[in-house]
Amino acid sequence: MLFDLPDHDTLYRALLDRDPAYDGHVYVGVTSTGVFCRLTCAARKPKYENTRFFDSVAGCFEAGFRPCLRCRPLDPIGQREPLVSALLRCLEDEPERVWSEDDLVRLGYDPSTVRRSFKRHLGLTFLDMARLRRAGRGMDKLVAGASVIDAQQAAGYGSGSGFREAVVKLLGDCPAELRGREWLKADWIETPIGSMLAVGDTQTLHLLEFFDRTALPNELKRLRAATRSTITFGRTPVIERIEAELREYFSGSRRSFETPLAMHGSPFTRAVWDELIAIPPGTTRSYSEVAAAAGRHTAVRAVARANGANQIAIVIPCHRVIGADGSLTGYGGGLWRKDWLLRHERKLV
């Protein structure tokens, strides 16, 4: 049942629950209206006897249904709201600007709507993002060897205390301690199943995680300790590369990844990750099978810990490991994403 279309009762329950695991894989046609929707559509739910389920948009059209104007099933999954895209462009166009809610009102936006939209898509508010971007500009200066006052002015902070507070909140380091230090860059990558945070240097990818994962702050803390580096917002060629590869993966034109990885773990943990990468797309392995492949037949629990310690989601495909009975087991990004990825990869092959 992992890859086949579930029975009508299961899909109808998923429709009532607005289960996101089926987004992009299953659509519902409503015979009473002639419309087809995503299962996550916010419209009033149809009666059981008025529903038909399809595994493709083509199947809906062939059956005579037209797309819903509310959930827009023809649009890409996870597409940003227009106001989010527009304000992100504003940030790129005016990186030195000190933004306020009054600025949003002058642009014709309701500040509370902007706040909710950014929290939903990126996990923090627009004004928080603007402040972090400004702090990042200042840290660029610090890493290049500039004085703290010069970095503060480049970031647009009127007071030294405000700049120090922003830097410490972001990195856990005082500004003076950052001068001349090598550092990592972090930026967001949009995917059909949610925003991801990518962290890399000029050569390798260090972290790729879903932004709403509760363990992300601790993972960033461990990464800073492992690399003896600091992390700030920005782009590197590695982040550009993995974003392009992810775009191809989700569009169905790529099955494996080529971005160089920095894998921070013990020799056994890295051996487990190598075995995960060796699992072909569209297939799964149990924890015991991964342990056997890594040469440690009895180390099933250790394999599970190594699987959970993976900080490079999708690329190191820990989502391809399932329970011995074929059930989906824990996944840091959420079981619905694990199910989505497995269904997606099944379609790839």
C-alpha positions in Angstrom: 0.0 0.0 0.0 3.0 2.3 0.2 3.0 3.3 -3.4 -0.4 2.1 -4.8 -3.3 4.5 -4.7 -5.1 3.8 -1.3 -8.7 2.7 -1.2 -11.6 5.2 -1.4 -12.2 5.2 2.4 -8.6 6.0 3.2 -8.5 8.8 0.6 -11.8 10.3 1.8 -10.4 10.4 5.4 -7.3 12.1 4.0 -9.6 14.6 2.2 -11.5 15.4 5.5 -8.1 15.8 7.3 -6.6 17.8 4.5 -3.6 15.5 4.7 -0.6 17.2 2.8 1.1 13.8 2.2 -1.0 13.4 -0.9 -0.4 16.8 -2.4 0.8 16.4 -6.0 0.0 12.6 -6.0 -3.8 12.4 -5.5 -6.7 14.7 -6.6 -10.4 14.5 -5.8 -13.1 15.1 -8.4 -16.4 16.3 -7.0 -19.3 15.0 -9.1 -21.8 17.4 -7.7 -19.8 20.5 -8.9 -17.6 19.1 -11.7 -14.5 20.5 -10.1 -11.3 18.7 -9.1 -9.2 19.8 -6.1 -6.1 19.0 -4.0 -7.0 17.0 -0.9 -5.8 20.0 1.1 -8.4 22.4 -0.4 -9.9 24.7 2.1 -13.4 24.5 0.5 -16.3 22.7 2.1 -15.8 19.0 1.9 -18.1 17.0 -0.5 -20.2 14.0 0.5 -18.5 10.6 0.3 -20.7 9.5 -2.6 -19.8 12.6 -4.6 -16.1 12.0 -4.7 -13.8 10.3 -7.2 -10.0 10.1 -6.7 -7.3 10.3 -9.4 -3.5 9.9 -9.3 -2.9 12.6 -12.0 -4.3 15.9 -13.3 -4.7 14.2 -16.7 -7.0 11.6 -15.2 -9.2 14.4 -13.8 -9.4 16.2 -17.2 -10.2 12.9 -19.0 -13.1 12.3 -16.5 -14.5 15.7 -17.4 -13.5 17.7 -14.2 -12.2 21.3 -14.3 -9.6 22.7 -11.9 -10.8 24.4 -8.6 -10.3 28.1 -8.5 -9.7 28.1 -4.8 -6.9 25.5 -4.3 -5.5 25.8 -7.9 -4.4 22.2 -8.4 -2.5 23.1 -11.6 -0.1 25.5 -9.7 3.2 24.1 -8.3 2.9 22.8 -4.7 4.5 25.0 -2.1 4.4 28.1 -4.3 5.1 31.3 -2.4 2.4 33.8 -1.8 2.8 36.8 -4.1 3.3 39.2 -1.2 6.2 37.0 0.1 7.9 37.0 -3.3 7.4 40.7 -3.7 8.8 41.6 -0.3 11.8 39.3 -0.7 12.6 41.2 -3.9 12.4 44.4 -2.0 14.9 43.1 0.5 17.3 42.2 -2.3 16.8 45.5 -4.0 17.4 47.6 -0.8 19.5 45.4 1.5 20.6 48.4 3.6 17.1 49.8 4.3 15.8 49.8 7.9 12.3 48.4 7.4 9.3 49.1 9.7 5.6 48.3 9.7 5.0 51.9 8.4 7.0 51.0 5.2 4.7 47.9 4.7 1.6 50.1 5.0 3.0 52.6 2.5 3.5 49.7 0.1 -0.2 48.7 0.5 0.3 45.7 2.8 -1.3 44.8 6.1 1.5 44.2 8.6 -0.3 41.4 10.4 -1.0 39.6 7.0 2.7 40.0 6.1 3.8 38.6 9.5 1.6 35.5 9.2 2.6 34.8 5.6 6.3 35.0 6.3 6.0 32.9 9.4 4.1 30.3 7.4 6.5 30.2 4.5 9.9 30.9 6.1 9.5 30.5 9.9 10.2 34.1 10.8 8.7 37.5 10.2 9.6 39.9 7.4 11.0 42.5 9.8 13.1 39.8 11.6 14.4 38.7 8.2 15.3 42.3 7.3 17.2 42.7 10.6 19.1 39.5 10.1 20.0 40.5 6.6 21.4 43.8 7.9 23.3 42.0 10.6 24.7 39.7 7.9 26.0 42.7 5.9 27.8 43.8 9.0 29.3 40.4 9.6 30.6 40.4 6.0 32.7 43.5 7.0 33.8 41.8 10.3 35.0 38.7 8.5 36.9 40.8 6.0 38.8 42.4 9.0 36.8 45.7 9.3 36.4 47.4 12.7 33.3 46.8 14.7 32.1 50.4 14.2 32.6 50.1 10.4 30.6 46.9 10.4 27.9 48.4 12.5 27.5 51.3 10.1 27.5 49.0 7.1 24.6 47.1 8.7 22.6 50.3 9.2 22.5 50.1 13.0 22.5 53.4 14.8 23.8 52.0 18.1 26.6 49.6 19.0 24.4 47.7 21.5 21.8 47.0 18.9 24.3 45.6 16.5 26.0 43.5 19.2 22.6 42.1 20.3 21.7 41.2 16.7 25.1 39.4 16.1 25.0 37.5 19.4 21.4 36.5 18.8 22.2 35.2 15.3 25.5 33.5 16.0 26.2 33.4 19.7 29.5 35.3 19.2 30.4 38.9 20.0 31.3 41.1 17.0 34.9 41.5 17.9 35.4 37.7 18.0 34.3 37.4 14.4 37.0 39.5 12.8 39.0 37.6 10.2 37.3 34.2 10.9 36.3 31.8 8.2 32.5 31.2 8.2 29.7 29.4 6.6 26.8 30.8 4.6 23.1 29.9 5.0 20.1 30.6 2.8 16.6 29.4 2.1 15.6 27.0 -0.7 12.0 26.6 -1.7 10.7 23.1 -2.4 7.3 21.7 -3.2 7.1 20.3 0.3 8.3 23.2 2.3 11.2 25.7 2.8 14.6 24.3 3.5 17.7 25.8 5.0 21.0 25.1 3.2 24.4 25.8 4.8 27.6 25.6 2.8 31.1 27.0 2.3 32.7 27.6 -1.1 33.4 23.9 -1.6 30.8 21.7 0.2 27.3 21.5 1.5 27.2 21.1 5.3 23.5 21.1 6.1 20.2 20.8 4.3 17.1 20.7 6.6 13.4 21.6 6.5 13.0 24.9 8.1 10.2 23.8 10.4 12.1 21.0 12.0 12.2 21.5 15.7 15.7 20.1 16.0 17.2 22.7 13.5 18.5 25.1 16.2 20.5 22.3 17.9 21.7 21.1 14.5 23.1 24.5 13.7 24.8 24.7 17.1 26.4 21.3 16.6 27.5 22.3 13.1 29.2 25.5 14.4 31.0 23.4 17.0 32.1 20.7 14.5 33.5 23.3 12.0 34.7 25.8 14.6 33.1 28.4 12.3 30.2 30.8 12.3 27.1 30.9 10.2 25.4 33.9 8.6 23.0 34.5 5.8 24.2 34.6 2.2 24.8 32.5 -0.9 27.7 30.3 -2.0 28.2 28.4 -5.3 27.5 25.2 -3.4 24.0 26.5 -2.3 23.3 27.6 -5.9 24.2 24.2 -7.1 22.1 22.2 -4.6 19.2 24.5 -5.3 19.4 23.7 -9.0 19.7 20.0 -8.4 16.7 20.0 -6.0 14.7 21.8 -8.7 15.6 19.0 -11.1 14.8 16.3 -8.6 11.4 17.7 -7.8 10.6 18.2 -11.5 11.4 14.5 -12.1 14.5 15.0 -14.2 17.1 14.0 -11.6 17.4 10.9 -9.5 20.8 11.5 -7.7 22.8 14.4 -6.5 26.3 15.5 -7.3 26.9 18.4 -4.9 30.0 17.7 -2.7 29.0 17.0 0.9 30.8 17.7 4.2 29.6 14.8 6.4 30.3 15.5 10.1 30.1 12.2 12.0 32.1 9.3 13.3 33.5 6.7 10.8 30.5 4.4 11.5 28.0 7.2 11.1 29.5 8.2 7.8 29.5 4.5 6.7 25.8 4.4 7.4 25.2 7.6 5.4 27.2 6.1 2.5 24.8 3.1 2.5 21.8 5.4 2.5 23.1 7.2 -0.6 23.6 3.7 -2.2 19.8 2.9 -1.9 18.4 3.4 -5.4 15.5 5.9 -5.7 12.1 4.2 -5.7 13.3 1.5 -3.3 13.5 1.2 0.5 15.6 -0.7 3.0 15.0 -1.7 6.6 17.3 -0.6 9.4 18.6 -4.2 9.7 19.4 -4.3 6.0 21.3 -1.0 6.3 23.2 -2.4 9.3 24.1 -5.6 7.3 25.3 -3.5 4.3 27.5 -1.4 6.6 29.1 -4.6 8.0 27.4 -4.4 11.5 24.6 -6.9 11.4 23.7 -6.4 15.1 24.0 -2.6 15.2 20.4 -1.9 14.2 19.9 0.7 17.0 23.2 2.4 16.1 22.1 2.6 12.5 18.8 4.2 13.6 20.8 6.8 15.6 23.0 7.5 12.6 20.0 7.8 10.4 18.5 10.3 12.8 21.7 12.3 12.9 21.7 13.0 9.2 21.8 16.7 8.6 21.6 16.7 4.8 18.0 15.7 4.1 16.9 14.2 0.7 20.5 14.2 -0.6 21.5 11.6 2.0 18.1 9.8 1.7 17.3 8.7 5.2 13.7 8.8 4.1 14.3 5.5 2.2 14.7 3.6 5.5 11.5 2.0 6.8 10.5 -0.4 9.5 11.1 -4.2 9.1 7.3 -4.6 8.7 7.2 -2.1 5.8 5.7 0.7 7.9 6.9 4.3 7.8 8.9 5.2 10.9 10.3 8.4 12.3 11.4 11.2 10.1 12.6 14.5 11.3 10.9 16.4 8.5 7.5 14.7 9.3 6.1 11.4 8.2 3.9 13.1 5.6 7.1 14.4 3.9 8.7 10.9 4.0 5.6 9.4 2.4 5.6 12.2 -0.2 9.2 11.7 -1.1 8.8 7.9 -1.5 5.8 8.3 -3.7 7.6 10.9 -5.8 10.6 8.7 -6.2 8.4 5.8 -7.1 7.1 7.9 -10.0 10.7 8.8 -11.1 11.4 5.1 -11.8 
